[in-house]
Amino acid sequence: MTDTTLTAPAASRVISDKYRPSYPDDLGALEQALRGALSGTSDTVAAYEQALAAWFDSRDAVAVSSGGAALSVALYAAGVRPGDDVLLTPSSPLCTVYPIIAAGANPVFVDTRRHGFGADPASVRERIGARARAIIDIPMWGYPTEVDQLKQQAEQAGVRLILDLAHSHGTTLHGKPLSHYGHLSCFSTHERKPLATGEGGFILTDDPELAKHCRDYSRFGNLNGVDFGLNYKLAALPAALGHSRLATLTEQIDRRRSNARRFLQGLRHPKVHEKQIIAGGNPNYYFLNLELGFADNRAFIDYLDERGIPSDIKRYGCKALYQFPALKQYRLDCPNAEALLAGMTTIPVHPAISEQDLDYMASCINLYEAP
């Protein structure tokens, strides 16, 4: 590997943070699906759900039309109704909080831990009330959080733990998928995600009653005139694509982890380090997280952007959710979460990133001199 300690990049590059692969089996899978029923209750969707449950070692999988739909369905299955409280960290995406508001529930922000994006137990204890029905934990960019401890706390409080694992396909804790620790675990298969179907999502659970609630609600209550529901089904074509691509997911995650190791081997800047990985955790490296120690971290992010190195922090304007105008009425200060987002950036390490790209990014960082 190139020593990037003092090596100036040969030329500026533009590093893409998008990974949009095509696979040789894509067309065959779609053609086969076209020979059968195309609705969300087709055999193609059922086979996809079985494959998802097997890959993630879960009892049940329910395929739905998006990651946001997965959260909406999970909230309803967990018993969340208008006026109830749902606890979540404000370091999550807007995509996580909007389904809570759409359900007529109240988002109650709890702080993160100092070192990472998991909900802080003390903050949960302080802010959980009689109207609480669920806690949502969001392991950002595929870095595991202490979901094992949070599940125990949720069960002691008599509420459901919902995991928003939109970034965390293949992330593990103590050798098990993160979804093992949630009462309900929600995934996205948007085209930017490790398992990509364009749009789509799914819910995993080991509780057969919760699985039934999810399936019934996502199918208009089975149109029985007794049970309420909406249409959140996933159609057969994206299900066929997801089922086919699931076979490549392990290899893709292995490549992401390999790319992260190579990048980190070349990283030498004393004020830039990988964010802490909790004991027993193994990220999928949806994006590599870097902890920054500059007086002006935004200047560093802008420096990288000018050299073609993207950041999700800049792309999405990441900040505590209650700092957005649409959510200011729900403000509850969470200083740890604010500090985490202000003190980090992301680096793409997806399989389309070349070794030269990885070395280039490390070199740019190593050569940075704070103004």
C-alpha positions in Angstrom: 0.0 0.0 0.0 1.1 3.5 -0.8 2.5 5.5 2.2 0.1 8.4 2.4 1.7 10.1 5.4 3.3 12.9 3.3 2.4 11.9 -0.2 0.6 14.7 -2.1 -2.3 13.5 -4.2 -1.2 13.2 -7.9 -4.4 14.9 -9.1 -7.8 15.9 -7.8 -10.5 13.3 -8.0 -14.3 13.2 -7.6 -15.2 10.4 -5.3 -18.8 9.2 -5.6 -20.8 8.4 -2.4 -23.3 6.5 -4.5 -23.1 2.8 -5.1 -25.5 1.7 -7.8 -24.3 -1.7 -9.0 -26.0 -4.0 -11.5 -25.7 -7.7 -11.2 -25.6 -10.4 -13.9 -28.7 -12.1 -12.4 -30.9 -8.9 -12.3 -32.6 -9.3 -15.6 -33.2 -13.0 -15.2 -34.8 -12.4 -11.8 -37.1 -9.7 -13.2 -38.0 -11.8 -16.3 -38.9 -14.7 -14.1 -41.1 -12.5 -11.8 -42.9 -11.2 -14.9 -44.2 -14.6 -15.6 -46.2 -14.6 -12.4 -48.4 -12.4 -10.3 -47.0 -8.9 -9.7 -48.8 -7.8 -6.6 -47.6 -7.5 -3.0 -49.3 -10.8 -2.1 -47.6 -12.8 -4.9 -45.4 -15.9 -4.4 -42.4 -13.8 -5.5 -42.8 -11.5 -2.5 -43.4 -14.5 -0.2 -40.2 -16.1 -1.4 -38.3 -12.9 -0.8 -39.6 -12.6 2.7 -38.5 -16.1 3.5 -35.0 -15.4 2.1 -34.8 -12.2 4.2 -35.8 -14.0 7.4 -33.1 -16.7 6.7 -30.3 -14.3 5.9 -31.0 -12.2 9.0 -31.8 -15.2 11.2 -35.2 -13.9 12.0 -38.5 -15.7 12.5 -40.5 -13.4 10.2 -39.9 -10.8 7.5 -42.6 -8.5 6.1 -41.7 -6.7 2.9 -43.0 -3.2 2.4 -42.8 -0.4 0.0 -40.1 1.7 1.7 -38.1 2.2 4.8 -40.5 4.9 5.9 -43.4 2.5 5.4 -41.5 -0.1 7.5 -41.4 2.4 10.4 -45.1 3.4 10.0 -46.2 -0.3 10.0 -43.9 -1.1 13.0 -45.3 1.8 15.0 -48.8 0.6 14.4 -47.9 -3.0 15.2 -46.3 -1.8 18.4 -49.5 -0.2 19.6 -48.6 3.4 19.0 -51.7 5.5 18.6 -52.5 9.3 18.4 -51.3 11.0 21.6 -48.8 8.4 22.5 -45.1 9.1 23.0 -42.3 7.6 21.0 -38.7 8.2 22.3 -35.9 8.6 19.8 -32.5 10.3 19.5 -32.3 13.6 17.5 -29.2 12.4 15.6 -31.4 10.3 13.3 -32.6 11.3 9.8 -35.8 13.2 9.2 -37.0 9.9 7.7 -37.2 8.4 11.2 -39.3 11.1 12.9 -41.8 11.9 10.2 -43.7 8.5 10.5 -44.1 9.2 14.3 -45.7 12.5 13.6 -47.9 11.0 10.8 -49.1 8.5 13.3 -50.4 11.3 15.5 -47.8 10.4 18.2 -45.4 12.7 19.9 -41.6 12.4 19.2 -39.8 12.7 22.5 -36.1 13.3 22.0 -33.6 11.6 24.2 -29.9 12.2 24.2 -27.2 9.9 22.7 -24.3 8.4 24.6 -21.2 10.5 24.5 -19.3 8.1 22.3 -21.9 7.1 19.8 -25.5 7.3 18.5 -27.2 4.9 20.8 -29.9 6.2 23.2 -28.4 7.1 26.6 -30.1 5.1 29.3 -30.1 8.0 31.8 -31.8 10.2 29.3 -34.4 7.5 28.5 -35.2 7.2 32.2 -35.5 10.9 32.6 -37.8 11.4 29.6 -40.0 8.3 29.5 -43.5 8.9 30.7 -46.8 7.1 31.1 -47.8 7.8 27.5 -44.7 6.1 26.1 -45.3 3.2 23.8 -42.0 2.7 22.0 -38.4 3.6 21.8 -36.6 3.8 18.4 -32.9 3.4 18.3 -31.0 4.4 15.1 -27.5 3.0 14.5 -26.2 5.7 12.2 -24.1 4.8 9.1 -24.0 1.1 10.1 -22.2 1.5 13.4 -23.7 -0.7 16.1 -25.2 0.8 19.3 -25.9 -0.8 22.7 -29.2 -2.3 21.5 -28.8 -5.3 23.9 -28.9 -3.0 26.9 -31.6 -0.8 25.5 -33.9 -3.8 24.9 -33.7 -4.7 28.5 -34.5 -1.1 29.5 -37.5 -1.1 27.1 -38.9 -4.3 28.5 -38.5 -3.1 32.0 -40.5 0.0 31.1 -43.1 -2.0 29.3 -42.5 -0.5 25.8 -41.4 -1.9 22.5 -38.0 -1.4 21.1 -38.1 -0.5 17.4 -34.7 -0.5 15.6 -34.4 1.7 12.5 -31.7 -0.3 10.7 -31.9 1.5 7.3 -28.1 1.8 7.3 -27.3 -1.4 9.1 -27.7 -4.4 6.8 -25.1 -6.9 8.1 -24.0 -4.9 11.1 -23.6 -7.2 14.1 -23.4 -7.1 17.9 -21.9 -10.0 19.8 -22.0 -12.0 16.6 -25.7 -11.5 16.0 -27.5 -9.2 13.5 -28.6 -6.0 15.2 -32.2 -7.0 14.3 -31.9 -9.9 16.8 -32.2 -7.3 19.6 -35.3 -5.4 18.5 -38.9 -6.3 19.0 -39.4 -4.9 15.5 -36.5 -4.0 13.2 -37.0 -1.8 10.1 -34.9 -1.7 7.0 -34.7 0.3 3.8 -33.8 -1.0 0.4 -33.6 2.4 -1.3 -31.0 2.4 -4.1 -28.3 3.9 -1.9 -28.6 1.0 0.7 -26.4 -2.1 0.8 -29.4 -4.2 -0.3 -31.0 -2.1 -3.0 -34.3 -2.5 -4.9 -34.7 1.1 -5.9 -37.4 1.7 -3.3 -38.5 -0.7 -0.7 -38.1 -1.9 2.9 -38.9 -4.7 5.3 -39.6 -5.5 8.9 -38.0 -8.3 10.9 -39.4 -9.7 14.2 -39.2 -12.9 16.2 -42.7 -12.3 17.7 -45.4 -14.0 15.6 -48.1 -11.7 16.9 -46.2 -8.6 15.9 -45.5 -10.2 12.5 -49.2 -10.7 12.0 -50.0 -7.2 13.0 -47.4 -5.9 10.5 -48.7 -8.1 7.7 -52.4 -7.3 8.4 -51.9 -3.5 8.7 -49.8 -3.3 5.5 -52.5 -5.1 3.6 -55.5 -2.8 4.3 -56.4 -4.9 7.3 -56.9 -7.8 4.8 -60.1 -5.8 3.7 -62.1 -7.7 6.3 -64.0 -4.7 7.4 -63.0 -5.3 11.0 -59.2 -4.5 11.2 -57.9 -1.2 10.1 -54.9 -1.0 7.7 -53.3 0.7 4.8 -51.5 -0.4 1.6 -47.8 -0.6 2.3 -47.1 -3.8 0.3 -44.0 -4.3 -1.8 -44.6 -5.3 -5.4 -43.2 -8.4 -7.0 -40.5 -6.8 -9.3 -38.5 -5.1 -6.5 -39.0 -8.2 -4.4 -37.5 -10.3 -7.1 -34.6 -7.9 -7.5 -34.0 -8.0 -3.7 -34.2 -11.7 -3.5 -31.6 -12.1 -6.3 -29.2 -9.5 -4.8 -29.4 -10.9 -1.3 -26.9 -13.5 -2.5 -24.3 -10.8 -3.0 -24.8 -9.0 0.3 -22.2 -10.8 2.4 -19.6 -10.3 -0.3 -20.4 -6.6 -0.5 -20.2 -6.0 3.2 -16.9 -7.9 3.3 -15.6 -5.5 0.6 -16.8 -2.5 2.5 -14.9 -3.7 5.6 -11.8 -4.4 3.6 -11.9 -0.9 2.1 -12.3 0.7 5.5 -9.3 -1.2 6.8 -7.2 -0.1 3.9 -8.2 3.6 4.3 -7.5 3.5 8.0 -4.1 2.0 7.5 -3.2 5.1 5.5 -4.7 7.6 7.8 -2.1 9.5 9.7 -3.6 12.9 10.8 -3.5 13.2 14.6 -6.9 15.0 14.7 -8.8 12.5 12.6 -9.8 9.0 13.9 -12.4 6.4 13.3 -15.4 6.8 15.6 -15.4 4.4 18.5 -16.8 0.9 17.8 -18.5 -0.5 20.8 -17.3 -3.8 22.4 -18.6 -6.7 20.5 -19.7 -4.6 17.5 -18.9 -5.0 13.8 -20.0 -2.2 11.5 -21.1 -2.9 7.9 -19.4 0.3 6.9 -22.3 1.8 5.0 -20.1 4.8 5.5 -17.0 5.1 7.5 -17.3 7.5 10.4 -14.5 9.9 11.3 -14.2 11.7 14.6 -12.7 15.2 14.1 -10.7 17.3 16.6 -10.4 20.7 14.8 -11.5 24.0 16.1 -13.5 24.4 12.9 -14.6 21.0 11.8 -16.8 22.4 9.0 -13.7 24.0 7.4 -12.2 20.5 7.2 -15.3 19.1 5.7 -15.4 21.9 3.1 -11.7 21.3 2.4 -12.5 17.6 1.5 -15.5 18.6 -0.5 -13.4 20.9 -2.6 -11.2 18.0 -3.4 -14.1 15.8 -4.4 -14.5 13.9 -1.1 -18.2 13.9 -0.1 -19.7 14.0 3.4 -23.2 13.0 4.5 -22.9 15.7 7.2 -22.7 18.3 4.4 -25.0 16.5 1.9 -27.9 16.4 4.4 -27.1 19.3 6.6 -27.0 16.9 9.6 -27.9 18.5 12.9 -30.1 17.6 15.9 -33.6 17.1 14.5 -35.2 19.7 16.8 -33.0 22.3 15.1 -35.0 22.0 11.9 -38.0 24.4 11.6 -40.5 21.6 11.1 -39.6 20.1 14.4 -38.7 23.0 16.7 -41.9 22.5 18.7 -40.5 19.1 19.9 -37.2 20.5 21.1 -35.6 18.8 24.1 -31.9 19.7 24.3 -29.6 16.8 23.7 -26.0 18.1 24.0 -24.3 14.7 23.3 -26.1 14.3 20.0 -25.3 17.9 19.0 -21.6 17.3 19.8 -21.5 14.0 17.9 -22.9 15.5 14.7 -20.7 18.6 15.0 -17.6 16.6 15.5 -17.6 14.1 12.7 -17.7 13.4 9.0 -18.3 10.4 6.8 -16.1 8.7 4.1 -17.5 6.4 1.4 -15.9 3.0 1.3 -18.4 1.1 -0.9 -17.2 -1.6 -3.3 -16.9 0.8 -6.3 -14.3 2.8 -4.5 -10.8 1.9 -5.8 -7.6 1.4 -3.9 -6.4 4.6 -5.6 -9.5 6.5 -4.3 -8.9 5.2 -0.8 -5.2 6.3 -0.9 -6.2 9.7 -2.4 -8.7 10.4 0.4 -6.2 9.4 3.1 -3.6 11.6 1.5 -5.9 14.6 1.4 -6.7 14.2 5.0 -3.1 13.7 6.1 -2.0 16.9 4.3 -4.7 19.1 5.9 -3.5 22.1 7.9 -6.2 23.8 9.9 -6.5 27.6 9.1 
